[in-house]
């Protein structure tokens, strides 16, 4: 059964036909921009080894996804905060998984064995990461919902001319 809260992706409507003959809205087009990588020292302040690792993981993820998203989703300057949050999620999940590996899933507490706090935090980060992946089109199913920008137009690609 179709999800009543989410519209079908534009490409799916075109592929399956448009029985209601409603106009198809391709979505909002943002102007292309050269996205500047955030200063990870501001996002992850501190000097410890874990903080440095978070910076590295976030930077690696930024450099991995930005070229893909520029081509597939046509991300613009307005998407910088979302992309930064996505990279922070990836870095924190890496940090949490390392902590769980070191400390274990269960910890001895005042009242006996307790669940490590990272298990709850990681669940929340993974839930948020799944949202970002869907919004940014970083999974195969999410990519099917995104219409790539057109590169062969007569104007120079600036939608705000």
Residue frames as qw, qx, qy, qz and C-alpha x, y, z in Angstrom:
[[0.000, 0.889, 0.459, 0.000, 0.00, 0.00, 0.00],
 [0.379, 0.574, -0.030, 0.725, 1.25, 3.46, -0.85],
 [0.348, -0.342, -0.457, 0.744, 2.29, 5.77, 1.95],
 [0.085, 0.844, 0.497, 0.182, -0.44, 8.45, 2.09],
 [0.316, -0.866, -0.032, 0.386, 1.93, 11.00, 3.64],
 [0.319, -0.473, 0.507, 0.646, 4.55, 10.88, 0.91],
 [0.635, 0.635, -0.060, -0.436, 3.97, 11.74, -2.70],
 [0.905, 0.181, 0.273, 0.272, 5.28, 9.45, -5.38],
 [0.376, -0.464, 0.339, 0.727, 8.57, 10.59, -6.84],
 [0.418, 0.648, -0.120, -0.626, 8.19, 12.57, -10.06],
 [0.206, 0.401, -0.810, -0.374, 10.02, 9.96, -12.12],
 [0.179, 0.144, 0.962, -0.150, 7.76, 7.22, -10.75],
 [0.431, 0.586, 0.396, -0.561, 4.64, 9.20, -11.70],
 [0.380, 0.614, -0.426, -0.545, 5.99, 9.66, -15.21],
 [0.060, 0.256, -0.952, -0.160, 6.96, 6.00, -15.49],
 [0.167, 0.278, 0.920, -0.222, 3.63, 4.64, -14.19],
 [0.026, -0.539, -0.589, -0.602, 1.49, 7.24, -15.88],
 [0.049, 0.063, 0.363, -0.929, -0.53, 10.09, -14.48],
 [0.033, -0.462, -0.861, -0.209, -4.14, 8.83, -14.39],
 [0.088, -0.759, -0.487, 0.424, -5.44, 11.93, -12.58],
 [0.446, 0.634, 0.253, 0.578, -3.80, 14.21, -15.17],
 [0.350, -0.907, -0.098, 0.214, -2.68, 16.50, -12.36],
 [0.379, 0.845, -0.319, 0.200, 0.25, 18.79, -13.16],
 [0.891, -0.167, -0.201, 0.371, 3.59, 17.30, -12.15],
 [0.147, -0.965, 0.198, -0.089, 5.74, 19.57, -10.00],
 [0.793, 0.336, -0.388, 0.328, 9.45, 18.79, -10.48],
 [0.671, -0.536, -0.274, 0.433, 10.31, 20.55, -7.22],
 [0.097, -0.976, 0.080, 0.177, 12.33, 23.57, -6.23],
 [0.790, 0.376, -0.057, 0.482, 15.54, 24.30, -8.11],
 [0.426, -0.837, 0.036, 0.342, 18.32, 25.99, -6.18],
 [0.415, 0.856, -0.307, -0.009, 21.13, 27.92, -7.84],
 [0.907, 0.069, -0.249, 0.332, 24.34, 25.93, -8.17],
 [0.222, -0.917, 0.280, -0.178, 27.05, 26.90, -5.72],
 [0.592, 0.356, -0.635, 0.346, 30.54, 25.89, -4.75],
 [0.722, -0.652, -0.162, -0.167, 30.04, 24.49, -1.25],
 [0.175, 0.665, -0.578, 0.440, 32.76, 25.33, 1.21],
 [0.693, -0.187, -0.672, 0.181, 33.72, 22.65, 3.70],
 [0.473, -0.847, -0.076, -0.230, 32.94, 23.70, 7.28],
 [0.152, 0.608, -0.641, 0.443, 35.72, 24.39, 9.74],
 [0.784, -0.266, -0.556, -0.073, 35.55, 21.15, 11.69],
 [0.402, 0.049, -0.555, 0.727, 37.64, 22.67, 14.51],
 [0.309, -0.186, 0.150, -0.921, 34.68, 24.93, 15.27],
 [0.771, -0.170, -0.364, -0.494, 32.16, 22.09, 15.01],
 [0.900, -0.262, -0.314, 0.151, 34.29, 19.70, 17.12],
 [0.011, -0.853, 0.372, -0.366, 36.26, 21.92, 19.55],
 [0.817, -0.498, 0.287, -0.031, 38.93, 20.34, 21.68],
 [0.204, 0.725, -0.649, -0.104, 42.28, 18.63, 21.30],
 [0.672, -0.243, 0.682, -0.155, 41.72, 15.00, 22.28],
 [0.142, -0.175, 0.879, 0.421, 42.30, 12.04, 20.00],
 [0.277, 0.491, 0.824, -0.055, 38.56, 11.32, 19.72],
 [0.214, 0.823, 0.173, -0.498, 37.82, 14.92, 18.72],
 [0.008, 0.566, -0.595, -0.571, 40.53, 14.79, 16.06],
 [0.212, 0.098, 0.942, 0.240, 39.09, 11.52, 14.75],
 [0.294, 0.688, 0.596, -0.291, 35.60, 13.09, 14.57],
 [0.156, 0.775, -0.183, -0.584, 37.03, 15.94, 12.49],
 [0.077, -0.340, 0.818, 0.458, 38.73, 13.49, 10.14],
 [0.260, 0.327, 0.908, 0.037, 35.64, 11.31, 9.72],
 [0.271, 0.780, 0.387, -0.410, 33.39, 14.33, 9.10],
 [0.096, 0.706, -0.397, -0.579, 35.84, 15.80, 6.60],
 [0.161, -0.134, 0.913, 0.350, 36.23, 12.48, 4.76],
 [0.290, 0.523, 0.794, -0.109, 32.45, 12.11, 4.56],
 [0.215, 0.807, 0.087, -0.543, 32.05, 15.68, 3.28],
 [0.057, 0.572, -0.619, -0.535, 34.62, 15.07, 0.56],
 [0.228, 0.065, 0.956, 0.175, 32.99, 11.75, -0.34],
 [0.259, 0.601, 0.745, -0.130, 29.39, 12.94, -0.73],
 [0.114, 0.721, 0.036, -0.683, 29.69, 16.51, -2.06],
 [0.055, 0.324, -0.666, -0.670, 30.86, 15.57, -5.57],
 [0.036, 0.286, 0.944, 0.163, 28.08, 12.99, -5.83],
 [0.073, 0.691, 0.602, -0.392, 25.40, 15.35, -4.56],
 [0.061, 0.564, -0.202, -0.798, 26.49, 18.19, -6.83],
 [0.112, 0.131, -0.789, -0.590, 25.91, 15.93, -9.80],
 [0.136, -0.331, -0.926, -0.122, 22.82, 14.00, -8.71],
 [0.152, -0.710, -0.640, 0.252, 20.86, 16.41, -6.55],
 [0.230, 0.655, 0.161, 0.702, 22.18, 19.81, -7.55],
 [0.495, -0.657, -0.414, 0.390, 22.84, 20.89, -3.98],
 [0.208, 0.778, 0.039, 0.591, 23.24, 24.59, -3.37],
 [0.163, 0.385, -0.484, 0.769, 24.44, 26.92, -0.65],
 [0.607, -0.395, 0.091, -0.684, 21.15, 26.52, 1.24],
 [0.942, -0.109, -0.298, -0.112, 21.98, 22.84, 1.78],
 [0.354, 0.542, -0.605, 0.464, 25.26, 23.48, 3.62],
 [0.422, -0.413, 0.533, -0.606, 23.77, 23.13, 7.12],
 [0.939, 0.002, 0.087, -0.332, 21.98, 19.89, 6.28],
 [0.807, 0.407, -0.389, 0.178, 25.16, 18.45, 4.80],
 [0.080, 0.552, -0.614, 0.558, 27.17, 19.55, 7.83],
 [0.677, -0.290, 0.405, -0.543, 24.65, 17.90, 10.17],
 [0.960, 0.194, -0.147, -0.139, 24.81, 14.73, 8.07],
 [0.588, 0.489, -0.530, 0.368, 28.62, 14.65, 8.40],
 [0.254, -0.486, 0.564, -0.618, 28.40, 15.29, 12.16],
 [0.890, -0.114, 0.160, -0.411, 26.00, 12.33, 12.46],
 [0.886, 0.321, -0.320, 0.097, 28.43, 10.07, 10.61],
 [0.292, 0.539, -0.580, 0.536, 31.33, 11.23, 12.82],
 [0.488, -0.396, 0.471, -0.619, 29.36, 10.75, 16.05],
 [0.967, 0.013, -0.022, -0.254, 28.24, 7.28, 15.00],
 [0.717, 0.417, -0.468, 0.306, 31.87, 6.39, 14.36],
 [0.032, -0.514, 0.563, -0.647, 32.82, 7.80, 17.77],
 [0.727, -0.265, 0.288, -0.564, 30.01, 5.90, 19.49],
 [0.960, 0.153, -0.215, -0.088, 30.80, 2.59, 17.81],
 [0.508, 0.458, -0.566, 0.461, 34.42, 2.90, 18.90],
 [0.302, -0.436, 0.507, -0.679, 33.32, 3.68, 22.48],
 [0.897, -0.110, 0.091, -0.419, 31.00, 0.67, 22.49],
 [0.853, 0.302, -0.405, 0.133, 33.81, -1.55, 21.25],
 [0.252, 0.463, -0.596, 0.605, 36.07, -0.32, 24.05],
 [0.319, -0.272, 0.520, -0.744, 33.58, -0.21, 26.92],
 [0.005, -0.186, -0.983, 0.003, 31.09, -2.89, 25.94],
 [0.300, -0.460, -0.516, -0.657, 27.33, -2.75, 25.51],
 [0.643, -0.674, -0.348, -0.106, 26.68, -3.43, 29.20],
 [0.240, 0.533, -0.460, 0.668, 28.36, -1.56, 32.03],
 [0.494, -0.385, -0.689, 0.364, 28.48, -2.20, 35.75],
 [0.112, -0.620, -0.044, -0.775, 26.52, 0.55, 37.50],
 [0.249, -0.332, 0.557, -0.719, 25.25, 1.32, 41.00],
 [0.754, 0.006, 0.359, -0.550, 22.31, -1.06, 40.60],
 [0.778, 0.049, 0.615, 0.117, 24.02, -3.80, 38.66],
 [0.404, 0.042, 0.611, 0.679, 24.50, -4.19, 34.94],
 [0.310, 0.745, 0.271, -0.524, 23.15, -1.37, 32.81],
 [0.669, 0.593, 0.326, 0.309, 23.00, -0.59, 29.15],
 [0.451, -0.180, 0.118, 0.866, 25.84, 1.64, 27.97],
 [0.188, 0.723, 0.256, -0.613, 24.52, 5.14, 27.26],
 [0.022, 0.409, -0.583, -0.702, 26.08, 5.07, 23.80],
 [0.179, 0.257, 0.923, 0.223, 23.54, 2.43, 22.71],
 [0.158, 0.772, 0.544, -0.287, 20.69, 4.93, 23.11],
 [0.008, 0.749, -0.192, -0.634, 22.65, 7.79, 21.59],
 [0.146, -0.219, 0.791, 0.552, 23.68, 5.68, 18.60],
 [0.233, 0.497, 0.834, 0.053, 20.07, 4.66, 17.99],
 [0.136, 0.859, 0.282, -0.404, 19.06, 8.31, 17.85],
 [0.062, -0.629, 0.469, 0.616, 21.97, 9.24, 15.59],
 [0.228, 0.034, 0.888, 0.398, 21.18, 6.33, 13.25],
 [0.236, 0.695, 0.667, -0.127, 17.56, 7.42, 13.06],
 [0.080, 0.865, -0.021, -0.496, 18.65, 10.95, 12.19],
 [0.195, -0.415, 0.697, 0.552, 21.20, 9.64, 9.70],
 [0.323, 0.347, 0.856, 0.209, 18.48, 7.66, 7.93],
 [0.205, 0.857, 0.381, -0.280, 16.47, 10.88, 7.57],
 [0.042, -0.765, 0.353, 0.537, 19.45, 12.74, 6.12],
 [0.308, -0.119, 0.843, 0.425, 20.17, 9.88, 3.73],
 [0.313, 0.595, 0.738, 0.053, 16.58, 10.04, 2.51],
 [0.106, 0.908, 0.161, -0.371, 16.58, 13.82, 2.21],
 [0.073, -0.729, 0.481, 0.482, 19.88, 13.99, 0.38],
 [0.846, 0.445, -0.134, -0.262, 19.28, 10.99, -1.87],
 [0.006, -0.654, 0.755, -0.031, 22.22, 8.93, -0.62],
 [0.541, -0.040, 0.832, -0.116, 20.50, 5.53, -0.73],
 [0.105, 0.084, 0.813, 0.567, 19.32, 3.68, -3.84],
 [0.015, 0.661, 0.750, 0.035, 15.64, 4.17, -3.00],
 [0.100, -0.797, -0.194, 0.563, 16.14, 7.84, -2.13],
 [0.180, -0.325, 0.508, 0.777, 18.04, 8.43, -5.37],
 [0.123, 0.388, 0.826, 0.389, 14.97, 7.25, -7.22],
 [0.049, -0.824, -0.532, 0.189, 13.00, 10.13, -5.70],
 [0.191, -0.716, 0.111, 0.663, 15.43, 12.84, -6.83],
 [0.650, 0.711, 0.231, 0.137, 15.39, 14.43, -10.24],
 [0.631, -0.226, 0.132, 0.731, 18.93, 15.36, -11.32],
 [0.105, 0.772, 0.002, -0.627, 19.58, 18.90, -12.53],
 [0.742, 0.597, 0.265, 0.151, 19.56, 19.45, -16.28],
 [0.497, -0.506, 0.272, 0.651, 22.97, 20.36, -17.67],
 [0.404, 0.185, 0.601, 0.664, 22.13, 20.87, -21.34],
 [0.141, 0.847, 0.462, -0.224, 20.01, 24.01, -21.11],
 [0.475, 0.690, 0.173, 0.518, 20.51, 27.01, -23.38],
 [0.181, -0.916, 0.165, -0.318, 21.11, 29.46, -20.57],
 [0.318, 0.540, -0.689, 0.365, 24.13, 29.11, -18.32],
 [0.543, -0.219, -0.791, 0.178, 22.18, 27.08, -15.75],
 [0.032, -0.044, -0.455, 0.889, 21.25, 30.04, -13.60],
 [0.073, -0.568, -0.810, -0.126, 17.56, 29.64, -12.75],
 [0.158, -0.761, -0.377, 0.504, 17.48, 33.17, -11.38],
 [0.274, 0.010, 0.383, 0.882, 18.20, 34.97, -14.69]]
